[in-house]
Amino acid sequence: MKGLSLKVQAGELYGLVGPDGAGKTTAIRMLTGLVNPSAGEALVLGQSAQKGSRLREAIGYMPQQYSLYGDLSVHENLRFFGRLFGLSRREFGEREDRLLHITRLARFRDRRAEALSGGMYKKLALACALLHRPRVLVMDEPTNGVDPVSRRELWDLLYEFVSQGMAVLLATPYMDEASRCHKVGLLSEGRLLTEGSPSVLVASMGHRALFMEGPDRTALEQAIENRFGRESQGGARTLLAITPLGAGLRVLLAGDAVTSVVSWAEASPLVSTIRELGLDFEDVFLGLVAAPDASPDASSGVDSGSTPGAASSEDP
Amino acid sequence: MIRKEYQQTFRDRRMLFLLLVAPVVQLVVLGNSVNLEVDRVPTLIADEDRSPESLELAAALTAGDAFTHLGTLESGREVARRVGRGEAALGLVIPRGYGRATRQGRPVALQAIVDGGDSNRATVAQNALAAFVMERSTEAAMQRAQAASAQRGQAFSMPRISVEPRILYNPTLDSQIYFVPGVAATLLLIITLITTAMGLAREKETGTLEQVMVTPIRPEILILGKTLPYYLFGMVDLGLVIVAGAWIFQVPIRGSVPLLFLAGSLYMLTTLGVGLLVSALARTQQQAFFGAIFFIMPAILLSGFITPIENMPHWLQPLSGLSPVRHFVEILRAVLLKDASFGELAAPFVALAGMGLAVFAAAAHLLRRKLV
C-alpha cells in the first residue's frame, strides 16, 4: 500500500477494483483492523483502525472466504455474533427477524450454515455483518461464487442499505460489478491509479472500441498486432487491447487512432465487417493497464468536505 | 462464546464420544494392560544333564505361578534359538555334571538366556530366576550344614535373616492401583490440551476467527470462551475416571474428593494454558496437533508415571519437576490411597499452581498480542 487514501460518503457505494494481487484485500484488512500497516495509519471515521479499536462497533465486515460456523444453524450464527456485539436479547430478536425477512432467509432459520447455497450463505454473512447496524460496511469480493440471480438479490439489498445512509466499501475483481458502484477506485500494485464514477471514467478515457470480423480471426488478430502493436502517438499506445467477441474481435484503441485503423481495415482483405462499439467500464481498466500514464486523473487521493465515512491508509 | 463451543461440541457426536466415553474405555484398557507383577514367565528348559537332581530342579522351577513351563529340550543351543525368536521370555540351561556337582557340594553355574531386545521382559524374567535360585542354594547349603552337624552329634543352628515386608496403602502391591492415577492424569492432559490447541486453530483455518476478531470482543472473553468449556469437560472426565477406577479396579478413595478437584483445576490451568499457547502459534489444526504432542510426550515420560524418576539419569531428574503430570499424579496417589491432607501436599500444589499461572499468563499475553 502506498499512500492510499479514499473517501466513501454516507449513502455511497464505493468499489475498489483491481486484478488479483493488487492489494484490495490488504487494504480492506487494514481498514477493519485485522492487520496493522507496517508504517503509517489506517483511519476510518476519523478514528484509527488499529487492532482492538472501539471503531469495530461502527464497522461491519464481510470477508471473502467462508467465515461463519458451518456446524451452527442460521439462527445460532446470528445469535453468536449478536452476543459478541453485545446486543440485548430484545434488540437481537427484532434485528434477527428483520434481517431474516429482508434476506428472505427466515425459512432456513434452523438450517446449518454449511447446508446453505452459495448465495444464501453470502446473505447470511451479510446479515451477520449488519446485526450491529454499522455506519460503514466493508466487503471483500461479496459476490464471489454466487449465481447471477442471488447476485442481483444481493445488490438490491446493498442498494437498500446504502439508500438508508450506510457507507459501503467493496472490493471486486469484476468490472461489471464495479460499474454498479457509485464510485470506483482502480487499484494496481498497492496504488490507486484513478477514481471516479464509472460513467465519468469511461467518458473521460477517450478510448474507442471497434468490432472487426473476417474469414480468419487468428490471422486478423496477428495482422492488427503487427501493424499497430508498436505504434504510439504522443507517448500513448495506439492499440490498447484485443479481445475475442463472438466470431470477431473487439479492438480497443486510443481515441485519435481510430481513423487510421479504419482506413487500414477497409483496405485489408482480412476484414469483412467493421463497426464501432460502445465503451464499457472494463475498457477503462484494460486501457489503464496498457497505458497507465494515460489515465484521466493520475493523481490519486481526493480529499474534500465532510467525511462521514472516509477511509485512508498511508504508507510513506 | 461458551454456549457456541458447547453447541458445536454436542452437535458433533463423535467429538462428544471422544471427550466423555473414550477416557473411560482407555482407562479400562490401559489399566488392564499395565502389569509389572512377576508371574507366568514363559520358560524353556534345556536339560543337558538328565540326572535326578536336574529333573527335580526343573520340576521345582515350574511348580509355582512365577514360571510357565513351555517345554524341555535337549540342547542349550536350541533354547537360545527359540528365545531369540521370542517364543519364550526365559531359557534355562542345566549343564552336564549338574547332578554330580550338587551331590559333591561343589559350586555349579546354570545358564539363563534372555532376550535383551525387550529389556523390560528380560529384567522381569532374570529377577524371578535369580530369586528362585537363591532360595534353592540357601536351602541346599542348610541341608549340608545340618547333615554335617548331625554327623558330629551337634545340634544344628544357623543364622538366617529374612525380610518380612509390611506394605502400607496397597498391601497386595496391585500395580493397577499404582497406575490408575497416572492414566487419569495422562488422559486429562491429552484431552484438555488437544481440544484447546485445536479449537482456535480450527477457527483460524475456517476463517471464522477473522469474523470474530472484527467484533468488539475483548481478548479475555475470547480466552475464557475457548478454555472454560474444556475445563468443565476435563472436570467431568476426572470424576468419571475416578469413579471408574474405584468401580473397576477397586482403587480406594480414602481422601478428600474436593481436594482432588482442586488439584485437577490447578493441573488444567497448565494443560489449558499450553493448549492456548500452541493455538496462538499454530496456523493450522495439523500444526496445533503436533505442537500439542510435542508437549504431551515429554510431560508423560518425565512424570515418573512410566519409569521411576530415580531411574532417570541425574541430569534429567530435575526436569521431571517441570512436568505437571508428575505433581498431579503425586497428589492423586497421595489423596486416593493415603488420605493425605492439603498441608502434606503443599509442595506439589504450589508447583502446579505456579506452573499453571505462569503458562496461562504467557498464553494470554501471546494471544492478546497475536490476535486482538
HADDOCK unambig.tbl for C-alpha pairs under 7 A between the chains (distance, minus, plus):
assign (segid A and resid 32 and name CA) (segid B and resid 214 and name CA) 6.62 0.50 0.50
assign (segid A and resid 51 and name CA) (segid B and resid 372 and name CA) 5.94 0.50 0.50
assign (segid A and resid 52 and name CA) (segid B and resid 372 and name CA) 5.57 0.50 0.50
assign (segid A and resid 54 and name CA) (segid B and resid 216 and name CA) 6.63 0.50 0.50
assign (segid A and resid 56 and name CA) (segid B and resid 214 and name CA) 6.04 0.50 0.50
assign (segid A and resid 56 and name CA) (segid B and resid 215 and name CA) 5.87 0.50 0.50
assign (segid A and resid 56 and name CA) (segid B and resid 216 and name CA) 5.70 0.50 0.50
assign (segid A and resid 57 and name CA) (segid B and resid 215 and name CA) 6.79 0.50 0.50
assign (segid A and resid 57 and name CA) (segid B and resid 216 and name CA) 6.11 0.50 0.50
assign (segid A and resid 65 and name CA) (segid B and resid 207 and name CA) 6.92 0.50 0.50
assign (segid A and resid 66 and name CA) (segid B and resid 206 and name CA) 6.86 0.50 0.50
assign (segid A and resid 66 and name CA) (segid B and resid 207 and name CA) 6.20 0.50 0.50
assign (segid A and resid 67 and name CA) (segid B and resid 206 and name CA) 6.52 0.50 0.50
assign (segid A and resid 67 and name CA) (segid B and resid 207 and name CA) 4.70 0.50 0.50
assign (segid A and resid 67 and name CA) (segid B and resid 208 and name CA) 4.13 0.50 0.50
assign (segid A and resid 67 and name CA) (segid B and resid 211 and name CA) 5.97 0.50 0.50
assign (segid A and resid 68 and name CA) (segid B and resid 208 and name CA) 5.36 0.50 0.50
assign (segid A and resid 69 and name CA) (segid B and resid 208 and name CA) 6.60 0.50 0.50
assign (segid A and resid 71 and name CA) (segid B and resid 8 and name CA) 6.52 0.50 0.50
assign (segid A and resid 72 and name CA) (segid B and resid 8 and name CA) 6.82 0.50 0.50
assign (segid A and resid 80 and name CA) (segid B and resid 1 and name CA) 6.91 0.50 0.50
assign (segid A and resid 80 and name CA) (segid B and resid 4 and name CA) 6.87 0.50 0.50
assign (segid A and resid 84 and name CA) (segid B and resid 215 and name CA) 6.34 0.50 0.50
assign (segid A and resid 84 and name CA) (segid B and resid 216 and name CA) 6.94 0.50 0.50
assign (segid A and resid 84 and name CA) (segid B and resid 217 and name CA) 5.78 0.50 0.50
assign (segid A and resid 85 and name CA) (segid B and resid 215 and name CA) 6.11 0.50 0.50
assign (segid A and resid 85 and name CA) (segid B and resid 216 and name CA) 6.29 0.50 0.50
